[in-house]
Amino acid sequence: MIWLIELSIFLMTGILIIHAKTVYNWSFISVFWISGIMLGLFREYAIASILKLYSYGDFHLTFFGFPIIYMLFWANIAYIGMIWSNNILDREYLKSQPFDFHLPLIFLTVSLIAFSFEALLSQYQLLRWNLDSIAMLWGNTPLLAPFAYGWTAVLFIKSLKILSLQNQQNEQTLVLKLSLAQPLVVLILSGLLLLSNLAIILIFS
């Protein structure tokens, strides 16, 4: 079953890339998923190795101890959240006004994804959260989990929009800038997660 979960993420990536080709172009695809892979690398290192908010179970496909699916997963769900928000609002986020309803919708969409995916990982003990909290969703999955998903997608999509707004950028330049921006994105994410967890503790204590 673990193999099936991992292979499903690769299959999902392929399907989403095919969809992105019909909506955008290959330049967007390379920029989005390459920077998304960088997000995954920095995010998992920060959250699992430095903050130690969770640890991994027996994934089969790993890269320096990190599950390879997480190199793709965060870009995948961010893309799903962005497309769903575009469809609901009937306008493109990357061309929208600075203050719009896209980001709250992306946060909500990705947070809902967290419920099903975290339940799946918890069932096969593939992810073990290391938080002492009375606010639990099920098993050892804390209430922080949906926030971790939502903040990740929102920050990644926001960084994509900010850096892609600058004119006269070729694909390689944008990929480089977005990749270099991901450590800052993860740093902001880490702060938001710590603040979110503190708020959860204060509310439910």
Contacts in CASP RR format, 6 or more apart in sequence:
PFRMAT RR
TARGET T0000
AUTHOR 0000-0000-0000
METHOD contacts of the structure
MODEL  1
MIWLIELSIFLMTGILIIHAKTVYNWSFISVFWISGIMLGLFREYAIASI
LKLYSYGDFHLTFFGFPIIYMLFWANIAYIGMIWSNNILDREYLKSQPFD
FHLPLIFLTVSLIAFSFEALLSQYQLLRWNLDSIAMLWGNTPLLAPFAYG
WTAVLFIKSLKILSLQNQQNEQTLVLKLSLAQPLVVLILSGLLLLSNLAI
ILIFS
1 124 0 8 1.000
2 58 0 8 1.000
2 59 0 8 1.000
2 60 0 8 1.000
2 124 0 8 1.000
2 126 0 8 1.000
3 60 0 8 1.000
5 69 0 8 1.000
5 120 0 8 1.000
5 121 0 8 1.000
5 124 0 8 1.000
5 126 0 8 1.000
6 59 0 8 1.000
6 60 0 8 1.000
6 61 0 8 1.000
6 67 0 8 1.000
6 68 0 8 1.000
6 69 0 8 1.000
9 69 0 8 1.000
9 72 0 8 1.000
9 73 0 8 1.000
9 76 0 8 1.000
10 69 0 8 1.000
10 72 0 8 1.000
12 72 0 8 1.000
12 76 0 8 1.000
13 33 0 8 1.000
13 72 0 8 1.000
13 75 0 8 1.000
13 76 0 8 1.000
16 76 0 8 1.000
16 79 0 8 1.000
16 80 0 8 1.000
17 29 0 8 1.000
17 33 0 8 1.000
19 83 0 8 1.000
20 28 0 8 1.000
20 29 0 8 1.000
20 32 0 8 1.000
20 79 0 8 1.000
21 29 0 8 1.000
23 83 0 8 1.000
27 171 0 8 1.000
30 171 0 8 1.000
30 175 0 8 1.000
31 160 0 8 1.000
31 164 0 8 1.000
31 171 0 8 1.000
31 174 0 8 1.000
31 175 0 8 1.000
31 178 0 8 1.000
32 75 0 8 1.000
32 79 0 8 1.000
32 160 0 8 1.000
33 72 0 8 1.000
33 75 0 8 1.000
34 175 0 8 1.000
34 178 0 8 1.000
34 179 0 8 1.000
35 75 0 8 1.000
35 156 0 8 1.000
35 160 0 8 1.000
35 175 0 8 1.000
35 178 0 8 1.000
35 179 0 8 1.000
35 181 0 8 1.000
35 182 0 8 1.000
36 71 0 8 1.000
36 74 0 8 1.000
36 75 0 8 1.000
36 78 0 8 1.000
36 156 0 8 1.000
36 182 0 8 1.000
37 71 0 8 1.000
37 72 0 8 1.000
37 75 0 8 1.000
38 178 0 8 1.000
38 179 0 8 1.000
38 182 0 8 1.000
39 74 0 8 1.000
39 75 0 8 1.000
39 152 0 8 1.000
39 156 0 8 1.000
39 182 0 8 1.000
39 185 0 8 1.000
39 186 0 8 1.000
40 70 0 8 1.000
40 71 0 8 1.000
40 73 0 8 1.000
40 74 0 8 1.000
40 75 0 8 1.000
40 182 0 8 1.000
41 66 0 8 1.000
41 71 0 8 1.000
41 182 0 8 1.000
42 182 0 8 1.000
42 183 0 8 1.000
42 185 0 8 1.000
42 186 0 8 1.000
43 70 0 8 1.000
43 74 0 8 1.000
43 152 0 8 1.000
43 182 0 8 1.000
43 186 0 8 1.000
43 189 0 8 1.000
44 66 0 8 1.000
44 67 0 8 1.000
44 70 0 8 1.000
45 66 0 8 1.000
46 186 0 8 1.000
46 187 0 8 1.000
46 189 0 8 1.000
46 190 0 8 1.000
47 53 0 8 1.000
47 54 0 8 1.000
47 148 0 8 1.000
47 190 0 8 1.000
47 193 0 8 1.000
48 54 0 8 1.000
48 55 0 8 1.000
48 56 0 8 1.000
48 66 0 8 1.000
50 190 0 8 1.000
51 190 0 8 1.000
51 193 0 8 1.000
51 194 0 8 1.000
52 130 0 8 1.000
53 129 0 8 1.000
53 130 0 8 1.000
53 131 0 8 1.000
53 144 0 8 1.000
53 148 0 8 1.000
53 193 0 8 1.000
54 127 0 8 1.000
54 128 0 8 1.000
54 129 0 8 1.000
54 130 0 8 1.000
55 127 0 8 1.000
55 128 0 8 1.000
55 130 0 8 1.000
56 62 0 8 1.000
56 65 0 8 1.000
56 66 0 8 1.000
56 67 0 8 1.000
56 126 0 8 1.000
56 127 0 8 1.000
56 128 0 8 1.000
57 125 0 8 1.000
57 126 0 8 1.000
57 127 0 8 1.000
57 128 0 8 1.000
58 125 0 8 1.000
58 126 0 8 1.000
59 67 0 8 1.000
59 68 0 8 1.000
59 69 0 8 1.000
59 126 0 8 1.000
61 67 0 8 1.000
61 68 0 8 1.000
61 69 0 8 1.000
62 68 0 8 1.000
63 71 0 8 1.000
67 126 0 8 1.000
74 152 0 8 1.000
74 153 0 8 1.000
74 156 0 8 1.000
75 156 0 8 1.000
77 110 0 8 1.000
77 113 0 8 1.000
77 149 0 8 1.000
77 153 0 8 1.000
78 106 0 8 1.000
78 110 0 8 1.000
78 152 0 8 1.000
78 153 0 8 1.000
78 156 0 8 1.000
78 157 0 8 1.000
80 109 0 8 1.000
80 110 0 8 1.000
80 113 0 8 1.000
81 105 0 8 1.000
81 106 0 8 1.000
81 109 0 8 1.000
81 110 0 8 1.000
81 153 0 8 1.000
81 157 0 8 1.000
82 93 0 8 1.000
82 102 0 8 1.000
82 106 0 8 1.000
82 153 0 8 1.000
82 157 0 8 1.000
84 105 0 8 1.000
84 106 0 8 1.000
84 109 0 8 1.000
85 93 0 8 1.000
85 101 0 8 1.000
85 102 0 8 1.000
85 103 0 8 1.000
85 105 0 8 1.000
85 106 0 8 1.000
85 109 0 8 1.000
86 92 0 8 1.000
86 93 0 8 1.000
86 102 0 8 1.000
88 105 0 8 1.000
89 96 0 8 1.000
89 100 0 8 1.000
89 101 0 8 1.000
89 102 0 8 1.000
89 105 0 8 1.000
93 100 0 8 1.000
93 102 0 8 1.000
93 106 0 8 1.000
93 157 0 8 1.000
93 161 0 8 1.000
94 160 0 8 1.000
94 161 0 8 1.000
94 164 0 8 1.000
96 102 0 8 1.000
102 157 0 8 1.000
103 154 0 8 1.000
103 157 0 8 1.000
103 158 0 8 1.000
106 150 0 8 1.000
106 153 0 8 1.000
106 154 0 8 1.000
106 157 0 8 1.000
107 150 0 8 1.000
107 151 0 8 1.000
107 153 0 8 1.000
107 154 0 8 1.000
109 153 0 8 1.000
110 149 0 8 1.000
110 150 0 8 1.000
110 152 0 8 1.000
110 153 0 8 1.000
110 154 0 8 1.000
111 146 0 8 1.000
111 147 0 8 1.000
111 149 0 8 1.000
111 150 0 8 1.000
112 146 0 8 1.000
113 149 0 8 1.000
114 145 0 8 1.000
114 146 0 8 1.000
114 148 0 8 1.000
114 149 0 8 1.000
114 150 0 8 1.000
115 137 0 8 1.000
115 146 0 8 1.000
118 127 0 8 1.000
118 137 0 8 1.000
118 141 0 8 1.000
118 145 0 8 1.000
119 138 0 8 1.000
119 141 0 8 1.000
121 127 0 8 1.000
122 138 0 8 1.000
122 139 0 8 1.000
122 140 0 8 1.000
122 141 0 8 1.000
128 140 0 8 1.000
129 140 0 8 1.000
129 141 0 8 1.000
129 142 0 8 1.000
129 144 0 8 1.000
129 145 0 8 1.000
131 142 0 8 1.000
131 144 0 8 1.000
131 197 0 8 1.000
133 142 0 8 1.000
133 143 0 8 1.000
133 144 0 8 1.000
133 197 0 8 1.000
133 200 0 8 1.000
133 201 0 8 1.000
133 204 0 8 1.000
134 204 0 8 1.000
134 205 0 8 1.000
135 142 0 8 1.000
135 143 0 8 1.000
135 200 0 8 1.000
135 201 0 8 1.000
135 203 0 8 1.000
135 204 0 8 1.000
136 142 0 8 1.000
136 143 0 8 1.000
137 143 0 8 1.000
137 145 0 8 1.000
137 146 0 8 1.000
142 197 0 8 1.000
142 200 0 8 1.000
143 200 0 8 1.000
143 204 0 8 1.000
144 193 0 8 1.000
144 196 0 8 1.000
144 197 0 8 1.000
144 200 0 8 1.000
147 192 0 8 1.000
147 193 0 8 1.000
147 196 0 8 1.000
148 193 0 8 1.000
151 189 0 8 1.000
151 192 0 8 1.000
151 193 0 8 1.000
151 196 0 8 1.000
152 189 0 8 1.000
155 185 0 8 1.000
155 188 0 8 1.000
155 189 0 8 1.000
155 192 0 8 1.000
156 185 0 8 1.000
159 178 0 8 1.000
159 181 0 8 1.000
159 182 0 8 1.000
159 184 0 8 1.000
159 185 0 8 1.000
160 178 0 8 1.000
163 174 0 8 1.000
163 177 0 8 1.000
163 178 0 8 1.000
163 181 0 8 1.000
164 174 0 8 1.000
169 177 0 8 1.000
END
